[in-house]
Amino acid sequence: MASSPGMTGSLTDRTCNPPDAASFWIRGSSAADHEEKLMNKDRIEGAAHQAKGAVKETAGKAMGDKKAEVEGKVERAAGKVQNAVGGAKDAVRDATKEWSDR
């Protein structure tokens, strides 16, 4: 593979480790600002479970696999619950912050 002028190494020599959502800092923001800008981890994971469950349910329907379809429905429901728990945690955090700012 030919490399561009001025470039050394290969693409495999470089690594990209994106920060996870919980440790990502926005320039010029304080810890309190940072906390407000991130969704609760439960909400993120809940949304992921909902999406995974929907895919599994659809695949189960398409293949005629009732077990996969039911597992998808269950995972999607569990994701909704986890997302709701995260929303409740966000509401408590916001109410607590509002109360402490008085």
N, C-alpha and C positions, 0 to 999 in steps of 0.2 A: 504494500500500500504506500503510495507516494504521499509525502506530507507537504503541507503548505510552507512557503518560505517563512522563516522565523519561528516555526513551531517545532518543538522537539517532543519526543515520546509519542505515545499512542493514547487513544481515548481510554483504553483499558487501564492505563497508568493513573488515571484521575478518578477520584472518588467524590461522590456527592452525597453528603449525609444531611438531608434536610432536618431542621429542628422539629421536634414534635410540638403539637399545639400548646401543650402545657408549659413549654420552656421558651416559646417564641416571644421575643421582646420587640416592641415597636420603638424606633428611635425617638428619643425625647420624651418618652412616657414614664410615668412613675409606676410603681407596683400596683397602686390602687387603680390607675387608668388601665393598666394591662389586664387586671382581673375583670374589669367591666367589659372589655372588648372580646373576651373569649367566652365561648359557650361552655357550659359545664361538660366535663368528660362523659357523663352519663348520657347527655343529649346527643353527643357526637356518636358514641357507640350505639345508642338506641337507633339513630337514623341509619347507621350501617347495618344493623340487624334487620331493620325494616326492609331495606333494599335487598339484602341477601335473601330474606324470606320471600319477597315478592318474586325474585328470579327463580328461586327453588320451586315456588308454587306454580309459576308459569311453565317451567320446564316439566314439572310433574303432570300438569294438564296436557301439555303437548305430547308427552310420551305415554300418556295413559297410566302413569304410575301414581296410584292413589296415596301410597305411603309418602312419597316425595312431596306430593301436593299438600297433604296434611302437615308434614314437617315444616313446609314453607309457611303455612298459615300460622302454625304455632310460633315459629321464629319471628314472623312479622308482628304478631300480637305481643310477644315478649319485648320486641324492640319498641313498640308503642308505650308499653309500661315503663321501660327504662328511660325513654325520652321524657315521659311525664314526670318521673322521679327527678330527672335532671332539671326540668322546668320548675319544679317545686323548690329544689335547692337554689336555683337562680333567683326565684322570688324571695326566698328567705334571705339570701345574701343581699339583694337589692334593698329589702325592707330594713335589714340590719344596718346597712350603710346609710340609708336615709335617716334612720333614727339616730345614729352616731354623729351625723353631720349637723344635728340641731344645736 
